[in-house]
Amino acid sequence: MSHVVVTDIARADPAVVDAFAAFGSATVHEAMGRVGYAGARLRPIQLDAAISGSAITVSTAPGDNLMVHAAIEQARPGDVIVVVPVEDSAYGVIGDLMATQMQVRGVRGYVTSGGVRDTAALRSMGFPVWSAHVSARGTVKDTPGSVNVPVVLGGVVVHPGDIVVADDDGVTIVPRAGAEEALAASQARTEKEERSRARYRDGEISMEVNGLRPILADLGVRYVTQADFEAEHGRD
């Protein structure tokens, strides 16, 4: 495939995009049927940031940030820039200078399976980042790549305009085409969890609330006294 910068991507309704931030990556991942989670390698460099936004996707060569500069030009307020090197890349692809540009353009955050640097400055700026690496190692600007093409982030295919949901638990990707359904499912899951939370506060336990005893029985798990256990297995 030739290298391109796609300039006119479709985005979901901004109200729908914005609403996902309140639910968080774990709830959205569960609500969609446990799909969309981009993996445990992507860690936040900060605490307590929770964002959602439309994906500007970047496919880049390892150790090169040329296409990230091109992506910044395409970004609109409410976007999240998602950068995937074609090979594992423990380089500091962006730092505070590039983040300043993003922040001024209204970009909500930066997600990468590569690396970042200037993390103290990024935290001070309040610019949220999720990355697989933190590295002082610098990059060049001399290799072509593409902007706003499908990329694979932690095993999840991200299309430009998909919704990125990111917080302390990681990053979940919501396909743009199914955004409204995923939002409704996230709301329903949150309401269900709140009902369970209320019952736990009243003293009930999950074994009863979730009906787990029959599952244990079906799996052959028995309840026995210590004396019976020692009679069967002896004592150490």
Secondary structure, 3 states (H helix, E strand, C coil): CCCCECCCCCCCCHHHHHHHHHCCHHHHHHHCCCCCECCCCCEECCCCCCEEEEEEEEEECCCECHHHHHHHHHCCCCEEEEEEECCCCCCCCECHHHHHHHHHCCCCEEEEEEEECCHHHHHHHCCCEEEEEECCCCCECCCCCEECCCEEECCEEECCCCEEEEECCEEEEECHHHHHHHHHHHHHHHHHHHHHHHHHHCCCCHHHHCCCHHHHHHCCCCCCCHHHHHHHHCCC
